[in-house]
Amino acid sequence: MAKFHIKKGDTVKVLAGEYKGQTGKVIEMLGEKNKALVEGINVVKKHEKPSASNPQGGIIEKEAPIHLSNLMYVDADGKASRIGRKADENGKLVRYSKKTEDIIK
């Protein structure tokens, strides 16, 4: 699978669409589709039939995937930044914020 500029657990900012400017935490990465689920972003209503796990059924709200090109990493200071990769002192590739040059854990 390809390496992406964001990972599960990162805080991201939405760059385009209805939720432009809002931030949220990445819940899940959908690598094959180049999309991610972000907490509280791109919420849609879905009609569900009654089932064993949801005996009531009805209309539920859940996050829909958003394309990775519309997301930007937000560092601990709350500033959106582009992501780069460089080797650390052990020679392992790590992500870093291009704005602050800080290594991302």
C-alpha beads as a LAMMPS data file, in Angstrom:
LAMMPS data file: protein, C-alpha beads

105 atoms
104 bonds

1 atom types
1 bond types

-500.0 500.0 xlo xhi
-500.0 500.0 ylo yhi
-500.0 500.0 zlo zhi

Masses

1 110.0

Atoms # bond

1 1 1 0.000 0.000 0.000
2 1 1 1.164 3.544 -0.728
3 1 1 2.478 5.877 1.958
4 1 1 0.293 8.876 2.661
5 1 1 0.963 12.273 4.208
6 1 1 -1.547 11.586 7.007
7 1 1 -2.120 8.571 9.222
8 1 1 -4.808 7.279 11.554
9 1 1 -4.900 9.429 14.698
10 1 1 -3.575 12.609 13.023
11 1 1 -5.451 15.873 13.377
12 1 1 -6.313 17.291 9.959
13 1 1 -7.878 20.413 8.464
14 1 1 -10.374 20.265 5.580
15 1 1 -9.260 22.362 2.597
16 1 1 -12.321 22.162 0.340
17 1 1 -16.026 21.418 0.371
18 1 1 -18.885 21.938 2.791
19 1 1 -16.650 21.434 5.861
20 1 1 -13.819 23.722 4.646
21 1 1 -11.738 25.124 7.511
22 1 1 -12.887 22.593 10.118
23 1 1 -10.505 20.242 11.898
24 1 1 -10.944 16.698 13.123
25 1 1 -9.123 13.500 14.018
26 1 1 -8.603 10.735 11.433
27 1 1 -10.627 7.673 12.490
28 1 1 -9.733 5.335 9.629
29 1 1 -7.669 5.348 6.440
30 1 1 -9.132 3.830 3.258
31 1 1 -5.908 3.308 1.303
32 1 1 -7.270 1.744 -1.864
33 1 1 -9.608 4.706 -2.427
34 1 1 -7.170 7.425 -1.222
35 1 1 -9.766 8.527 1.329
36 1 1 -10.050 8.885 5.097
37 1 1 -12.808 9.016 7.703
38 1 1 -12.503 12.134 9.875
39 1 1 -14.344 12.517 13.172
40 1 1 -17.258 14.970 12.846
41 1 1 -16.488 15.797 9.196
42 1 1 -18.659 14.900 6.154
43 1 1 -21.486 13.500 8.302
44 1 1 -24.276 11.847 6.285
45 1 1 -27.611 10.269 7.225
46 1 1 -28.014 6.582 6.402
47 1 1 -31.212 4.531 6.522
48 1 1 -30.640 1.170 8.209
49 1 1 -32.898 -1.851 8.321
50 1 1 -33.448 -3.481 11.720
51 1 1 -30.783 -6.097 12.454
52 1 1 -29.415 -8.058 15.404
53 1 1 -26.913 -5.315 16.214
54 1 1 -29.461 -2.519 15.655
55 1 1 -32.944 -3.957 16.389
56 1 1 -34.636 -0.559 16.123
57 1 1 -33.255 0.327 12.687
58 1 1 -33.978 3.865 11.490
59 1 1 -31.873 6.792 10.324
60 1 1 -28.332 7.022 11.703
61 1 1 -25.646 9.659 11.176
62 1 1 -22.122 8.560 10.298
63 1 1 -18.971 9.966 8.760
64 1 1 -18.460 9.470 5.031
65 1 1 -14.962 9.228 3.498
66 1 1 -13.236 12.398 2.301
67 1 1 -10.440 12.438 -0.291
68 1 1 -6.890 12.849 1.036
69 1 1 -6.208 15.752 -1.342
70 1 1 -8.776 17.778 0.638
71 1 1 -7.015 17.182 3.980
72 1 1 -3.958 18.843 5.487
73 1 1 -2.025 17.827 8.593
74 1 1 -2.375 20.095 11.655
75 1 1 0.522 20.105 14.154
76 1 1 0.324 20.414 17.935
77 1 1 0.333 24.242 17.706
78 1 1 -2.863 24.132 15.631
79 1 1 -1.153 25.279 12.424
80 1 1 -1.716 23.435 9.148
81 1 1 1.501 22.296 7.516
82 1 1 2.732 20.288 4.578
83 1 1 4.444 16.993 5.351
84 1 1 7.867 15.826 4.227
85 1 1 9.980 12.725 4.818
86 1 1 13.603 12.623 5.906
87 1 1 15.969 10.169 7.540
88 1 1 16.489 10.501 11.294
89 1 1 19.774 9.811 13.112
90 1 1 19.159 6.030 12.819
91 1 1 18.565 6.219 9.065
92 1 1 14.838 5.512 9.390
93 1 1 12.402 7.631 7.326
94 1 1 10.223 9.858 9.513
95 1 1 7.534 12.423 8.734
96 1 1 8.220 16.061 9.556
97 1 1 6.326 19.339 9.379
98 1 1 7.730 21.535 6.624
99 1 1 6.533 24.686 8.387
100 1 1 8.176 24.069 11.775
101 1 1 10.714 21.337 10.843
102 1 1 9.444 19.277 13.821
103 1 1 9.403 15.492 13.540
104 1 1 5.922 13.957 13.728
105 1 1 5.531 11.000 16.076

Bonds

1 1 1 2
2 1 2 3
3 1 3 4
4 1 4 5
5 1 5 6
6 1 6 7
7 1 7 8
8 1 8 9
9 1 9 10
10 1 10 11
11 1 11 12
12 1 12 13
13 1 13 14
14 1 14 15
15 1 15 16
16 1 16 17
17 1 17 18
18 1 18 19
19 1 19 20
20 1 20 21
21 1 21 22
22 1 22 23
23 1 23 24
24 1 24 25
25 1 25 26
26 1 26 27
27 1 27 28
28 1 28 29
29 1 29 30
30 1 30 31
31 1 31 32
32 1 32 33
33 1 33 34
34 1 34 35
35 1 35 36
36 1 36 37
37 1 37 38
38 1 38 39
39 1 39 40
40 1 40 41
41 1 41 42
42 1 42 43
43 1 43 44
44 1 44 45
45 1 45 46
46 1 46 47
47 1 47 48
48 1 48 49
49 1 49 50
50 1 50 51
51 1 51 52
52 1 52 53
53 1 53 54
54 1 54 55
55 1 55 56
56 1 56 57
57 1 57 58
58 1 58 59
59 1 59 60
60 1 60 61
61 1 61 62
62 1 62 63
63 1 63 64
64 1 64 65
65 1 65 66
66 1 66 67
67 1 67 68
68 1 68 69
69 1 69 70
70 1 70 71
71 1 71 72
72 1 72 73
73 1 73 74
74 1 74 75
75 1 75 76
76 1 76 77
77 1 77 78
78 1 78 79
79 1 79 80
80 1 80 81
81 1 81 82
82 1 82 83
83 1 83 84
84 1 84 85
85 1 85 86
86 1 86 87
87 1 87 88
88 1 88 89
89 1 89 90
90 1 90 91
91 1 91 92
92 1 92 93
93 1 93 94
94 1 94 95
95 1 95 96
96 1 96 97
97 1 97 98
98 1 98 99
99 1 99 100
100 1 100 101
101 1 101 102
102 1 102 103
103 1 103 104
104 1 104 105
